[in-house]
Amino acid sequence: MRTPTVLISGASIAGPAVAYWLNVQGWQTTVVERFDELREDGQNIDVRGAGREVTRRMGIEDAIRAATTGETGTEFVDAAGRPLARFAAGTSDSAGATAELEILRGQLSRIIVDRTRDDTEYVFGDRIVALDEKPDEKGDRVTVRFASGTTRTFDLVIVAEGLRSRTRSMVFRDANAVRELDFYVAYLTIPRANEDTDLWRWHSAGRGRSITLRPDNLGTLRATLSFLSDVRGLEQLDRDSLVTVLRRTFADVGWAAPRVLTALDDAPLYFDAVGQTRMRSWSSGRVALVGDAAYCSSPISGMSTSLALTGAYVLAGELATHPFGTAFARYEKLMRPYVVQAQKLPPGTPRIANPRSRAGLALMNSALKIAGSPAAARLGGLASRWFTPPADAIDLPDYPPCRPSHQI
């Protein structure tokens, strides 16, 4: 029996994780990434629940712990930077707005990629431009044409790209695959100052706007400027236009806003429209989706990384133990309830944390003060449960390492 071959598109987290588990199962893996090199930037992400259990089974939990950002909790502040409420970081696999394991996205990607370098072929600076399923001398296969002009053939293709995956749109015709949340986020890396802390500090400024600062393990801060808007397509603007939009939107905001706006002159900037991926199916023929391309739950859910890690583990395990058609169906059956639960955002999200009116802002701040009070803590930490996503809502199967023995 020949070794099955799989092409994985995307080298962030889900893609390398799928490669890792398929390597364990004896597959030949290739990962293609449109950027010229591994992106080691990115914001703070949580490793929770089932996703954290997957990292244990990969043997990388200690490496993640060694690279944690050191974030000690979450603090809401007013326009003068005065604390309104503070919530400690979680002390379990899943609890809290700040998870026990917080790491920069790029650093988690690097950890997983480094574990797969010896067994996975990585192709950077290229992307898929066409897919064609047809038989060859080895059976039914997928012929892939790349932007570089290269053509190669694989047994299966796994798309591990982002929310607005281009490759997904070549295969799946879901016109409404992305559920827009009418919410934009600008991500920046800025210098750390003496007054900064190891808390995730959050200021809601009214009119649907908020600003946050989070520590990293590199001596800098990860900042966000977020706002509600019914206008679509702002993420397609060039950098100069985006900077203009951000400066006008946050011109009257207090606390750290002037400092972050000044940093826009030369700080690394990533800007995106927040949404969720809602697909009727995660596979078509010999092509499957995993991670954000299949079921992005949005950054505000706290679950995207756990879904990516868990989905990669389940997809690879099912492919190793069942023919691909059955494997894809079982993967979806196992993951779909977990995804549905993860995509159920708290009522009113993201508007509840980004009130438009003065009355709404005053009500939110009052609720935060109550939730963060010692009395509320003695009543059982209701706020902690509110901020804790359903990261454990799946029973992970056990997939013993084996050589694939079935036809794909």
MARGU-842050 format. One record per residue (C-alpha): x negated, y, z negated; residue in three letters. Coordinates in nm, 3 decimals, m for minus. Layout:
<recs>
       x       y       z res
       X       Y       Z ALA
...
</recs>
This chain:
<recs>
       x       y       z res
   0.000   0.000   0.000 MET
  m0.148   0.333   0.104 ARG
  m0.174   0.626  m0.136 THR
   0.120   0.867  m0.103 PRO
   0.033   1.225  m0.008 THR
   0.214   1.536  m0.130 VAL
   0.175   1.904  m0.049 LEU
   0.261   2.144  m0.334 ILE
   0.316   2.510  m0.249 SER
   0.229   2.742  m0.537 GLY
  m0.063   2.746  m0.783 ALA
   0.090   2.924  m1.081 SER
   0.216   2.680  m1.348 ILE
   0.474   2.438  m1.205 ALA
   0.261   2.354  m0.900 GLY
  m0.061   2.254  m1.079 PRO
   0.149   2.076  m1.346 ALA
   0.317   1.861  m1.079 VAL
  m0.025   1.791  m0.931 ALA
  m0.157   1.684  m1.272 TYR
   0.120   1.432  m1.331 TRP
   0.114   1.295  m0.977 LEU
  m0.263   1.251  m1.006 ASN
  m0.203   1.046  m1.322 VAL
   0.035   0.831  m1.118 GLN
  m0.217   0.774  m0.839 GLY
  m0.093   1.018  m0.575 TRP
  m0.308   1.228  m0.342 GLN
  m0.223   1.594  m0.407 THR
  m0.289   1.917  m0.218 THR
  m0.190   2.260  m0.353 VAL
  m0.164   2.559  m0.118 VAL
  m0.157   2.913  m0.260 GLU
  m0.099   3.226  m0.053 ARG
  m0.331   3.441  m0.266 PHE
  m0.705   3.424  m0.197 ASP
  m0.786   3.306  m0.547 GLU
  m0.620   3.194  m0.867 LEU
  m0.437   3.488  m1.023 ARG
  m0.559   3.522  m1.379 GLU
  m0.351   3.827  m1.463 ASP
   0.010   3.824  m1.580 GLY
   0.209   3.893  m1.891 GLN
   0.267   3.705  m2.215 ASN
   0.468   3.384  m2.183 ILE
   0.610   3.136  m2.433 ASP
   0.531   2.765  m2.451 VAL
   0.831   2.616  m2.633 ARG
   1.017   2.297  m2.711 GLY
   1.008   2.034  m2.440 ALA
   0.753   2.240  m2.248 GLY
   0.522   2.231  m2.546 ARG
   0.566   1.854  m2.577 GLU
   0.464   1.824  m2.212 VAL
   0.142   2.016  m2.287 THR
   0.073   1.770  m2.570 ARG
   0.111   1.480  m2.328 ARG
  m0.123   1.661  m2.088 MET
  m0.378   1.705  m2.366 GLY
  m0.391   2.085  m2.329 ILE
  m0.205   2.207  m2.638 GLU
  m0.530   2.284  m2.822 ASP
  m0.666   2.474  m2.521 ALA
  m0.350   2.684  m2.514 ILE
  m0.374   2.749  m2.887 ARG
  m0.735   2.865  m2.843 ALA
  m0.619   3.116  m2.579 ALA
  m0.311   3.251  m2.760 THR
  m0.253   3.625  m2.755 THR
  m0.240   3.653  m3.135 GLY
   0.107   3.806  m3.129 GLU
   0.239   3.795  m3.487 THR
   0.603   3.887  m3.434 GLY
   0.848   4.134  m3.282 THR
   0.911   4.489  m3.401 GLU
   1.178   4.727  m3.273 PHE
   1.086   5.096  m3.303 VAL
   1.254   5.431  m3.253 ASP
   1.142   5.719  m3.029 ALA
   0.882   5.826  m3.287 ALA
   0.742   5.473  m3.322 GLY
   0.901   5.419  m3.664 ARG
   1.002   5.057  m3.732 PRO
   1.370   4.970  m3.713 LEU
   1.339   4.594  m3.767 ALA
   1.068   4.331  m3.767 ARG
   1.091   3.958  m3.702 PHE
   0.801   3.720  m3.766 ALA
   0.672   3.485  m3.500 ALA
   0.819   3.135  m3.490 GLY
   0.651   2.862  m3.689 THR
   0.793   2.566  m3.497 SER
   0.787   2.444  m3.139 ASP
   1.082   2.662  m3.038 SER
   1.185   2.932  m3.283 ALA
   1.166   3.310  m3.263 GLY
   1.144   3.587  m3.006 ALA
   0.767   3.545  m3.036 THR
   0.687   3.176  m2.997 ALA
   0.415   3.011  m3.202 GLU
   0.222   2.959  m2.878 LEU
   0.198   3.279  m2.670 GLU
  m0.047   3.292  m2.380 ILE
  m0.106   3.501  m2.069 LEU
   0.047   3.340  m1.762 ARG
  m0.279   3.344  m1.567 GLY
  m0.469   3.179  m1.851 GLN
  m0.220   2.894  m1.875 LEU
  m0.243   2.849  m1.500 SER
  m0.623   2.835  m1.525 ARG
  m0.610   2.570  m1.799 ILE
  m0.391   2.342  m1.587 ILE
  m0.582   2.403  m1.264 VAL
  m0.910   2.322  m1.437 ASP
  m0.762   1.986  m1.544 ARG
  m0.677   1.901  m1.182 THR
  m0.979   2.031  m0.989 ARG
  m1.144   1.689  m0.959 ASP
  m0.835   1.516  m0.818 ASP
  m0.641   1.788  m0.635 THR
  m0.735   1.972  m0.317 GLU
  m0.671   2.346  m0.360 TYR
  m0.627   2.564  m0.050 VAL
  m0.623   2.935  m0.128 PHE
  m0.536   3.220   0.107 GLY
  m0.287   3.021   0.314 ASP
   0.086   2.949   0.319 ARG
   0.348   2.733   0.486 ILE
   0.512   2.886   0.794 VAL
   0.700   2.582   0.930 ALA
   0.818   2.237   0.817 LEU
   0.928   1.953   1.040 ASP
   1.041   1.611   0.921 GLU
   0.975   1.343   1.180 LYS
   0.830   0.991   1.198 PRO
   0.469   0.915   1.286 ASP
   0.262   0.597   1.283 GLU
   0.280   0.595   0.901 LYS
   0.660   0.634   0.885 GLY
   0.884   0.930   0.815 ASP
   0.671   1.226   0.714 ARG
   0.669   1.607   0.695 VAL
   0.455   1.800   0.941 THR
   0.348   2.134   0.797 VAL
   0.220   2.432   0.990 ARG
   0.020   2.690   0.796 PHE
  m0.035   3.061   0.854 ALA
  m0.401   2.984   0.925 SER
  m0.293   2.781   1.231 GLY
  m0.369   2.446   1.071 THR
  m0.118   2.162   1.102 THR
  m0.113   1.871   0.856 ARG
   0.122   1.587   0.768 THR
   0.234   1.473   0.422 PHE
   0.474   1.219   0.278 ASP
   0.649   1.484   0.066 LEU
   0.645   1.860   0.012 VAL
   0.716   2.022  m0.327 ILE
   0.790   2.394  m0.336 VAL
   0.668   2.545  m0.664 ALA
   0.694   2.910  m0.568 GLU
   0.874   3.203  m0.728 GLY
   1.229   3.332  m0.757 LEU
   1.230   3.465  m0.400 ARG
   1.046   3.173  m0.241 SER
   0.994   3.206   0.134 ARG
   0.936   2.836   0.184 THR
   1.264   2.753   0.009 ARG
   1.452   2.963   0.261 SER
   1.307   2.756   0.547 MET
   1.477   2.442   0.418 VAL
   1.769   2.545   0.198 PHE
   2.048   2.765   0.330 ARG
   2.191   2.884  m0.003 ASP
   2.282   3.241   0.086 ALA
   2.330   3.330  m0.281 ASN
   2.035   3.140  m0.427 ALA
   1.931   3.441  m0.638 VAL
   2.167   3.581  m0.899 ARG
   2.059   3.941  m0.947 GLU
   2.078   4.081  m1.301 LEU
   2.059   4.449  m1.192 ASP
   1.746   4.488  m1.401 PHE
   1.394   4.593  m1.302 TYR
   1.068   4.544  m1.490 VAL
   0.729   4.703  m1.429 ALA
   0.438   4.512  m1.584 TYR
   0.111   4.690  m1.662 LEU
  m0.217   4.621  m1.839 THR
  m0.336   4.925  m2.039 ILE
  m0.619   5.002  m2.284 PRO
  m0.564   4.921  m2.650 ARG
  m0.569   5.210  m2.898 ALA
  m0.641   5.229  m3.271 ASN
  m0.272   5.262  m3.357 GLU
  m0.175   4.944  m3.174 ASP
  m0.089   4.628  m3.364 THR
  m0.056   4.256  m3.296 ASP
   0.322   4.284  m3.284 LEU
   0.539   4.283  m2.973 TRP
   0.675   4.636  m3.012 ARG
   0.996   4.729  m2.835 TRP
   1.172   5.064  m2.792 HIS
   1.516   5.093  m2.635 SER
   1.547   5.447  m2.504 ALA
   1.909   5.464  m2.392 GLY
   2.044   5.500  m2.038 ARG
   1.957   5.136  m1.979 GLY
   1.583   5.180  m2.038 ARG
   1.327   5.013  m2.263 SER
   0.951   5.004  m2.310 ILE
   0.742   4.735  m2.474 THR
   0.380   4.679  m2.576 LEU
   0.236   4.332  m2.640 ARG
  m0.113   4.225  m2.750 PRO
  m0.333   3.998  m2.543 ASP
  m0.657   3.813  m2.621 ASN
  m0.869   4.036  m2.396 LEU
  m0.871   4.356  m2.600 GLY
  m0.604   4.523  m2.386 THR
  m0.224   4.556  m2.404 LEU
   0.050   4.426  m2.176 ARG
   0.312   4.696  m2.128 ALA
   0.653   4.687  m1.962 THR
   0.887   4.958  m1.838 LEU
   1.236   4.813  m1.786 SER
   1.559   4.969  m1.664 PHE
   1.906   4.879  m1.547 LEU
   2.004   4.985  m1.195 SER
   2.272   4.899  m0.943 ASP
   2.037   4.999  m0.660 VAL
   1.896   4.695  m0.479 ARG
   1.556   4.661  m0.312 GLY
   1.338   4.881  m0.532 LEU
   1.088   4.594  m0.561 GLU
   1.015   4.639  m0.189 GLN
   0.883   4.994  m0.231 LEU
   0.513   5.070  m0.196 ASP
   0.308   5.148  m0.507 ARG
   0.321   5.527  m0.473 ASP
   0.700   5.519  m0.441 SER
   0.732   5.285  m0.739 LEU
   0.515   5.511  m0.953 VAL
   0.738   5.805  m0.860 THR
   1.051   5.609  m0.955 VAL
   0.901   5.503  m1.289 LEU
   0.780   5.851  m1.381 ARG
   1.117   6.005  m1.305 ARG
   1.307   5.730  m1.485 THR
   1.099   5.750  m1.805 PHE
   1.006   6.120  m1.802 ALA
   1.206   6.201  m2.118 ASP
   1.131   5.881  m2.312 VAL
   0.934   5.904  m2.633 GLY
   0.704   5.670  m2.827 TRP
   0.447   5.508  m2.591 ALA
   0.612   5.612  m2.263 ALA
   0.379   5.909  m2.187 PRO
   0.077   5.688  m2.247 ARG
   0.206   5.412  m2.019 VAL
   0.308   5.656  m1.747 LEU
  m0.040   5.810  m1.753 THR
  m0.189   5.461  m1.712 ALA
   0.006   5.421  m1.387 LEU
  m0.271   5.617  m1.215 ASP
  m0.502   5.316  m1.207 ASP
  m0.358   5.031  m1.417 ALA
  m0.279   4.694  m1.256 PRO
   0.094   4.707  m1.177 LEU
   0.348   4.438  m1.092 TYR
   0.711   4.533  m1.034 PHE
   1.005   4.301  m0.980 ASP
   1.382   4.274  m0.979 ALA
   1.489   4.028  m1.248 VAL
   1.716   3.743  m1.145 GLY
   1.795   3.374  m1.173 GLN
   1.777   3.096  m0.915 THR
   2.110   2.915  m0.873 ARG
   2.080   2.626  m0.624 MET
   2.342   2.363  m0.538 ARG
   2.063   2.109  m0.487 SER
   1.691   2.099  m0.553 TRP
   1.600   1.864  m0.272 SER
   1.658   1.821   0.100 SER
   1.510   1.526   0.286 GLY
   1.145   1.503   0.187 ARG
   1.126   1.851   0.035 VAL
   1.195   1.927  m0.333 ALA
   1.194   2.240  m0.548 LEU
   1.048   2.281  m0.896 VAL
   1.003   2.569  m1.139 GLY
   1.126   2.918  m1.051 ASP
   1.195   2.825  m0.689 ALA
   1.453   2.576  m0.816 ALA
   1.587   2.720  m1.143 TYR
   1.429   3.046  m1.254 CYS
   1.603   3.144  m1.577 SER
   1.446   3.496  m1.574 SER
   1.172   3.635  m1.801 PRO
   1.431   3.756  m2.051 ILE
   1.542   3.398  m2.122 SER
   1.211   3.292  m2.277 GLY
   1.252   2.959  m2.096 MET
   1.091   2.988  m1.752 SER
   0.758   2.836  m1.857 THR
   0.920   2.551  m2.048 SER
   1.143   2.476  m1.748 LEU
   0.842   2.478  m1.516 ALA
   0.636   2.241  m1.732 LEU
   0.927   2.009  m1.809 THR
   1.053   2.001  m1.451 GLY
   0.705   1.920  m1.321 ALA
   0.672   1.632  m1.565 TYR
   1.014   1.485  m1.485 VAL
   0.982   1.524  m1.108 LEU
   0.640   1.359  m1.098 ALA
   0.749   1.080  m1.332 GLY
   1.056   0.998  m1.127 GLU
   0.857   1.001  m0.802 LEU
   0.610   0.759  m0.952 ALA
   0.877   0.512  m1.060 THR
   1.147   0.535  m0.789 HIS
   1.174   0.579  m0.410 PRO
   1.179   0.948  m0.330 PHE
   1.551   0.972  m0.251 GLY
   1.646   0.812  m0.580 THR
   1.371   1.002  m0.760 ALA
   1.498   1.339  m0.644 PHE
   1.852   1.254  m0.755 ALA
   1.734   1.131  m1.097 ARG
   1.514   1.440  m1.142 TYR
   1.815   1.662  m1.084 GLU
   2.042   1.456  m1.308 LYS
   1.793   1.475  m1.595 LEU
   1.703   1.841  m1.554 MET
   2.033   2.002  m1.453 ARG
   2.190   2.013  m1.807 PRO
   1.866   2.157  m1.949 TYR
   1.857   2.423  m1.678 VAL
   2.223   2.515  m1.721 VAL
   2.167   2.566  m2.094 GLN
   1.849   2.768  m2.039 ALA
   2.022   2.998  m1.790 GLN
   2.298   3.085  m2.037 LYS
   2.164   3.418  m2.156 LEU
   2.295   3.574  m2.478 PRO
   2.625   3.757  m2.419 PRO
   2.571   4.098  m2.261 GLY
   2.210   4.033  m2.158 THR
   2.024   4.237  m2.037 PRO
   2.257   4.528  m2.113 ARG
   2.286   4.459  m2.484 ILE
   1.914   4.530  m2.540 ALA
   1.916   4.822  m2.295 ASN
   2.226   5.026  m2.386 PRO
   2.333   5.298  m2.144 ARG
   2.524   5.519  m2.390 SER
   2.416   5.696  m2.708 ARG
   2.688   5.512  m2.897 ALA
   2.566   5.179  m2.765 GLY
   2.209   5.261  m2.862 LEU
   2.312   5.367  m3.212 ALA
   2.514   5.048  m3.254 LEU
   2.222   4.829  m3.139 MET
   1.976   5.002  m3.371 ASN
   2.215   4.964  m3.665 SER
   2.261   4.594  m3.587 ALA
   1.882   4.547  m3.569 LEU
   1.834   4.711  m3.908 LYS
   2.091   4.477  m4.062 ILE
   1.951   4.168  m3.888 ALA
   1.598   4.253  m3.999 GLY
   1.689   4.324  m4.360 SER
   1.579   4.099  m4.649 PRO
   1.946   4.021  m4.716 ALA
   1.992   3.884  m4.363 ALA
   1.677   3.676  m4.399 ALA
   1.814   3.524  m4.721 ARG
   2.133   3.433  m4.534 LEU
   1.941   3.203  m4.307 GLY
   1.769   3.410  m4.041 GLY
   2.062   3.473  m3.806 LEU
   1.845   3.700  m3.589 ALA
   1.583   3.430  m3.550 SER
   1.845   3.190  m3.421 ARG
   1.976   3.459  m3.183 TRP
   1.625   3.505  m3.037 PHE
   1.555   3.132  m3.010 THR
   1.626   2.982  m2.665 PRO
   1.740   2.618  m2.622 PRO
   1.390   2.487  m2.555 ALA
   1.452   2.140  m2.702 ASP
   1.772   2.065  m2.510 ALA
   1.638   1.760  m2.325 ILE
   1.511   1.413  m2.418 ASP
   1.186   1.364  m2.230 LEU
   1.147   1.021  m2.070 PRO
   0.823   0.826  m2.106 ASP
   0.646   0.759  m1.777 TYR
   0.356   0.515  m1.822 PRO
   0.069   0.571  m1.578 PRO
   0.092   0.338  m1.281 CYS
   0.003   0.306  m0.917 ARG
   0.305   0.376  m0.695 PRO
   0.429   0.045  m0.558 SER
   0.737   0.151  m0.363 HIS
   0.795   0.288  m0.017 GLN
   0.831   0.663  m0.005 ILE
</recs>
